[in-house]
Amino acid sequence: MFLLTGDTAGQGNILMSLLPFVLMFAIFYFLLIRPQQKRAKTRNMMLANVKKGDKVVTVGGMHGKIVELTDDTMVLLVNDTTRLTFNRSAIDTVVTSA
């Protein structure tokens, strides 16, 4: 038969009281943090792979074709004559590739 002294019983009690916090963190990680990191990685890859000639939609809903592209900005051709400059991070989706 094992007898628990005050020290070992206190350590078990501390571990049992920390268990809900560890479980809560694990749930938050797998339901919130990990999917957000995956979406951010996918978006960064899309922004890095965009090229001149791609048809894109901006976060504001502007549709256009990329005619100029730098590290930070892009110029969209909206119709035959209108060219608008946007930050590269304003790209929401790539509709088609060139």
CNS distance restraints for C-alpha pairs under 8 A (distance, minus, plus):
assign (resid   4 and name CA) (resid   8 and name CA) 6.06 0.50 0.50
assign (resid   4 and name CA) (resid   9 and name CA) 5.88 0.50 0.50
assign (resid   5 and name CA) (resid   9 and name CA) 6.20 0.50 0.50
assign (resid   6 and name CA) (resid  10 and name CA) 5.99 0.50 0.50
assign (resid   7 and name CA) (resid  11 and name CA) 6.36 0.50 0.50
assign (resid   8 and name CA) (resid  12 and name CA) 6.34 0.50 0.50
assign (resid   9 and name CA) (resid  13 and name CA) 6.18 0.50 0.50
assign (resid  10 and name CA) (resid  14 and name CA) 6.21 0.50 0.50
assign (resid  11 and name CA) (resid  15 and name CA) 6.30 0.50 0.50
assign (resid  12 and name CA) (resid  16 and name CA) 6.16 0.50 0.50
assign (resid  13 and name CA) (resid  17 and name CA) 6.18 0.50 0.50
assign (resid  14 and name CA) (resid  18 and name CA) 6.27 0.50 0.50
assign (resid  15 and name CA) (resid  19 and name CA) 6.20 0.50 0.50
assign (resid  16 and name CA) (resid  20 and name CA) 7.78 0.50 0.50
assign (resid  17 and name CA) (resid  21 and name CA) 7.99 0.50 0.50
assign (resid  18 and name CA) (resid  22 and name CA) 6.40 0.50 0.50
assign (resid  19 and name CA) (resid  23 and name CA) 6.17 0.50 0.50
assign (resid  20 and name CA) (resid  24 and name CA) 6.00 0.50 0.50
assign (resid  21 and name CA) (resid  25 and name CA) 6.14 0.50 0.50
assign (resid  22 and name CA) (resid  26 and name CA) 6.23 0.50 0.50
assign (resid  23 and name CA) (resid  27 and name CA) 6.22 0.50 0.50
assign (resid  24 and name CA) (resid  28 and name CA) 6.21 0.50 0.50
assign (resid  25 and name CA) (resid  29 and name CA) 6.02 0.50 0.50
assign (resid  26 and name CA) (resid  30 and name CA) 6.28 0.50 0.50
assign (resid  27 and name CA) (resid  31 and name CA) 5.95 0.50 0.50
assign (resid  28 and name CA) (resid  32 and name CA) 5.35 0.50 0.50
assign (resid  28 and name CA) (resid  33 and name CA) 6.54 0.50 0.50
assign (resid  29 and name CA) (resid  33 and name CA) 4.75 0.50 0.50
assign (resid  29 and name CA) (resid  34 and name CA) 5.78 0.50 0.50
assign (resid  30 and name CA) (resid  34 and name CA) 5.49 0.50 0.50
assign (resid  30 and name CA) (resid  35 and name CA) 7.24 0.50 0.50
assign (resid  31 and name CA) (resid  35 and name CA) 6.76 0.50 0.50
assign (resid  32 and name CA) (resid  36 and name CA) 6.29 0.50 0.50
assign (resid  33 and name CA) (resid  37 and name CA) 6.28 0.50 0.50
assign (resid  34 and name CA) (resid  38 and name CA) 6.27 0.50 0.50
assign (resid  35 and name CA) (resid  39 and name CA) 6.24 0.50 0.50
assign (resid  36 and name CA) (resid  40 and name CA) 6.19 0.50 0.50
assign (resid  37 and name CA) (resid  41 and name CA) 6.15 0.50 0.50
assign (resid  38 and name CA) (resid  42 and name CA) 6.26 0.50 0.50
assign (resid  39 and name CA) (resid  43 and name CA) 6.15 0.50 0.50
assign (resid  40 and name CA) (resid  44 and name CA) 6.12 0.50 0.50
assign (resid  41 and name CA) (resid  45 and name CA) 6.23 0.50 0.50
assign (resid  42 and name CA) (resid  46 and name CA) 6.25 0.50 0.50
assign (resid  43 and name CA) (resid  47 and name CA) 6.20 0.50 0.50
assign (resid  44 and name CA) (resid  48 and name CA) 6.10 0.50 0.50
assign (resid  45 and name CA) (resid  49 and name CA) 6.14 0.50 0.50
assign (resid  46 and name CA) (resid  50 and name CA) 6.20 0.50 0.50
assign (resid  46 and name CA) (resid  94 and name CA) 7.91 0.50 0.50
assign (resid  47 and name CA) (resid  88 and name CA) 7.31 0.50 0.50
assign (resid  47 and name CA) (resid  89 and name CA) 7.22 0.50 0.50
assign (resid  47 and name CA) (resid  91 and name CA) 7.37 0.50 0.50
assign (resid  50 and name CA) (resid  54 and name CA) 6.84 0.50 0.50
assign (resid  50 and name CA) (resid  94 and name CA) 7.63 0.50 0.50
assign (resid  51 and name CA) (resid  66 and name CA) 7.38 0.50 0.50
assign (resid  51 and name CA) (resid  69 and name CA) 7.17 0.50 0.50
assign (resid  51 and name CA) (resid  97 and name CA) 7.95 0.50 0.50
assign (resid  51 and name CA) (resid  98 and name CA) 7.95 0.50 0.50
assign (resid  52 and name CA) (resid  65 and name CA) 7.97 0.50 0.50
assign (resid  52 and name CA) (resid  66 and name CA) 5.18 0.50 0.50
assign (resid  52 and name CA) (resid  67 and name CA) 5.56 0.50 0.50
assign (resid  52 and name CA) (resid  68 and name CA) 6.18 0.50 0.50
assign (resid  52 and name CA) (resid  69 and name CA) 6.34 0.50 0.50
assign (resid  52 and name CA) (resid  98 and name CA) 7.54 0.50 0.50
assign (resid  53 and name CA) (resid  65 and name CA) 5.90 0.50 0.50
assign (resid  53 and name CA) (resid  66 and name CA) 5.13 0.50 0.50
assign (resid  53 and name CA) (resid  67 and name CA) 6.03 0.50 0.50
assign (resid  53 and name CA) (resid  97 and name CA) 6.96 0.50 0.50
assign (resid  53 and name CA) (resid  98 and name CA) 5.02 0.50 0.50
assign (resid  54 and name CA) (resid  65 and name CA) 5.70 0.50 0.50
assign (resid  54 and name CA) (resid  66 and name CA) 5.63 0.50 0.50
assign (resid  54 and name CA) (resid  94 and name CA) 6.86 0.50 0.50
assign (resid  54 and name CA) (resid  95 and name CA) 7.47 0.50 0.50
assign (resid  54 and name CA) (resid  96 and name CA) 5.88 0.50 0.50
assign (resid  54 and name CA) (resid  97 and name CA) 4.57 0.50 0.50
assign (resid  54 and name CA) (resid  98 and name CA) 5.12 0.50 0.50
assign (resid  55 and name CA) (resid  63 and name CA) 7.35 0.50 0.50
assign (resid  55 and name CA) (resid  64 and name CA) 5.66 0.50 0.50
assign (resid  55 and name CA) (resid  65 and name CA) 4.33 0.50 0.50
assign (resid  55 and name CA) (resid  66 and name CA) 6.40 0.50 0.50
assign (resid  55 and name CA) (resid  94 and name CA) 6.03 0.50 0.50
assign (resid  55 and name CA) (resid  95 and name CA) 5.37 0.50 0.50
assign (resid  55 and name CA) (resid  96 and name CA) 5.32 0.50 0.50
assign (resid  55 and name CA) (resid  97 and name CA) 6.51 0.50 0.50
assign (resid  55 and name CA) (resid  98 and name CA) 7.71 0.50 0.50
assign (resid  56 and name CA) (resid  63 and name CA) 5.93 0.50 0.50
assign (resid  56 and name CA) (resid  64 and name CA) 5.73 0.50 0.50
assign (resid  56 and name CA) (resid  65 and name CA) 6.22 0.50 0.50
assign (resid  56 and name CA) (resid  66 and name CA) 7.39 0.50 0.50
assign (resid  56 and name CA) (resid  91 and name CA) 6.70 0.50 0.50
assign (resid  56 and name CA) (resid  92 and name CA) 7.41 0.50 0.50
assign (resid  56 and name CA) (resid  93 and name CA) 5.74 0.50 0.50
assign (resid  56 and name CA) (resid  94 and name CA) 4.37 0.50 0.50
assign (resid  56 and name CA) (resid  95 and name CA) 5.22 0.50 0.50
assign (resid  56 and name CA) (resid  96 and name CA) 7.25 0.50 0.50
assign (resid  57 and name CA) (resid  61 and name CA) 5.80 0.50 0.50
assign (resid  57 and name CA) (resid  62 and name CA) 5.53 0.50 0.50
assign (resid  57 and name CA) (resid  63 and name CA) 4.61 0.50 0.50
assign (resid  57 and name CA) (resid  64 and name CA) 6.64 0.50 0.50
assign (resid  57 and name CA) (resid  91 and name CA) 6.12 0.50 0.50
assign (resid  57 and name CA) (resid  92 and name CA) 5.68 0.50 0.50
assign (resid  57 and name CA) (resid  93 and name CA) 5.39 0.50 0.50
assign (resid  57 and name CA) (resid  94 and name CA) 6.45 0.50 0.50
assign (resid  57 and name CA) (resid  95 and name CA) 6.99 0.50 0.50
assign (resid  58 and name CA) (resid  62 and name CA) 5.24 0.50 0.50
assign (resid  58 and name CA) (resid  63 and name CA) 6.67 0.50 0.50
assign (resid  58 and name CA) (resid  90 and name CA) 5.32 0.50 0.50
assign (resid  58 and name CA) (resid  91 and name CA) 4.37 0.50 0.50
assign (resid  58 and name CA) (resid  92 and name CA) 4.86 0.50 0.50
assign (resid  58 and name CA) (resid  93 and name CA) 6.94 0.50 0.50
assign (resid  59 and name CA) (resid  90 and name CA) 5.51 0.50 0.50
assign (resid  59 and name CA) (resid  91 and name CA) 6.02 0.50 0.50
assign (resid  59 and name CA) (resid  92 and name CA) 4.95 0.50 0.50
assign (resid  60 and name CA) (resid  90 and name CA) 7.85 0.50 0.50
assign (resid  62 and name CA) (resid  78 and name CA) 7.90 0.50 0.50
assign (resid  63 and name CA) (resid  78 and name CA) 6.56 0.50 0.50
assign (resid  64 and name CA) (resid  76 and name CA) 5.33 0.50 0.50
assign (resid  64 and name CA) (resid  77 and name CA) 5.36 0.50 0.50
assign (resid  64 and name CA) (resid  78 and name CA) 4.58 0.50 0.50
assign (resid  64 and name CA) (resid  79 and name CA) 7.57 0.50 0.50
assign (resid  65 and name CA) (resid  76 and name CA) 5.24 0.50 0.50
assign (resid  65 and name CA) (resid  77 and name CA) 5.11 0.50 0.50
assign (resid  65 and name CA) (resid  78 and name CA) 6.69 0.50 0.50
assign (resid  66 and name CA) (resid  74 and name CA) 6.65 0.50 0.50
assign (resid  66 and name CA) (resid  75 and name CA) 5.81 0.50 0.50
assign (resid  66 and name CA) (resid  76 and name CA) 4.62 0.50 0.50
assign (resid  66 and name CA) (resid  77 and name CA) 6.28 0.50 0.50
assign (resid  67 and name CA) (resid  74 and name CA) 7.58 0.50 0.50
assign (resid  67 and name CA) (resid  75 and name CA) 5.74 0.50 0.50
assign (resid  67 and name CA) (resid  76 and name CA) 5.90 0.50 0.50
assign (resid  67 and name CA) (resid  77 and name CA) 6.34 0.50 0.50
assign (resid  68 and name CA) (resid  74 and name CA) 5.53 0.50 0.50
assign (resid  68 and name CA) (resid  75 and name CA) 5.00 0.50 0.50
assign (resid  68 and name CA) (resid  76 and name CA) 7.35 0.50 0.50
assign (resid  69 and name CA) (resid  73 and name CA) 6.13 0.50 0.50
assign (resid  69 and name CA) (resid  74 and name CA) 4.42 0.50 0.50
assign (resid  69 and name CA) (resid  75 and name CA) 6.49 0.50 0.50
assign (resid  70 and name CA) (resid  74 and name CA) 6.14 0.50 0.50
assign (resid  71 and name CA) (resid  88 and name CA) 7.43 0.50 0.50
assign (resid  72 and name CA) (resid  87 and name CA) 5.90 0.50 0.50
assign (resid  72 and name CA) (resid  88 and name CA) 5.38 0.50 0.50
assign (resid  72 and name CA) (resid  89 and name CA) 7.75 0.50 0.50
assign (resid  73 and name CA) (resid  85 and name CA) 6.84 0.50 0.50
assign (resid  73 and name CA) (resid  86 and name CA) 5.66 0.50 0.50
assign (resid  73 and name CA) (resid  87 and name CA) 4.34 0.50 0.50
assign (resid  73 and name CA) (resid  88 and name CA) 4.71 0.50 0.50
assign (resid  74 and name CA) (resid  85 and name CA) 5.70 0.50 0.50
assign (resid  74 and name CA) (resid  86 and name CA) 5.45 0.50 0.50
assign (resid  74 and name CA) (resid  87 and name CA) 6.19 0.50 0.50
assign (resid  74 and name CA) (resid  88 and name CA) 5.70 0.50 0.50
assign (resid  75 and name CA) (resid  83 and name CA) 6.26 0.50 0.50
assign (resid  75 and name CA) (resid  84 and name CA) 5.43 0.50 0.50
assign (resid  75 and name CA) (resid  85 and name CA) 4.37 0.50 0.50
assign (resid  75 and name CA) (resid  86 and name CA) 6.29 0.50 0.50
assign (resid  76 and name CA) (resid  83 and name CA) 5.42 0.50 0.50
assign (resid  76 and name CA) (resid  84 and name CA) 5.20 0.50 0.50
assign (resid  76 and name CA) (resid  85 and name CA) 6.31 0.50 0.50
assign (resid  76 and name CA) (resid  86 and name CA) 7.53 0.50 0.50
assign (resid  77 and name CA) (resid  81 and name CA) 7.28 0.50 0.50
assign (resid  77 and name CA) (resid  82 and name CA) 5.85 0.50 0.50
assign (resid  77 and name CA) (resid  83 and name CA) 4.59 0.50 0.50
assign (resid  77 and name CA) (resid  84 and name CA) 6.65 0.50 0.50
assign (resid  78 and name CA) (resid  82 and name CA) 5.48 0.50 0.50
assign (resid  78 and name CA) (resid  83 and name CA) 6.08 0.50 0.50
assign (resid  78 and name CA) (resid  84 and name CA) 7.28 0.50 0.50
assign (resid  79 and name CA) (resid  83 and name CA) 7.76 0.50 0.50
assign (resid  86 and name CA) (resid  90 and name CA) 6.50 0.50 0.50
assign (resid  87 and name CA) (resid  91 and name CA) 7.93 0.50 0.50
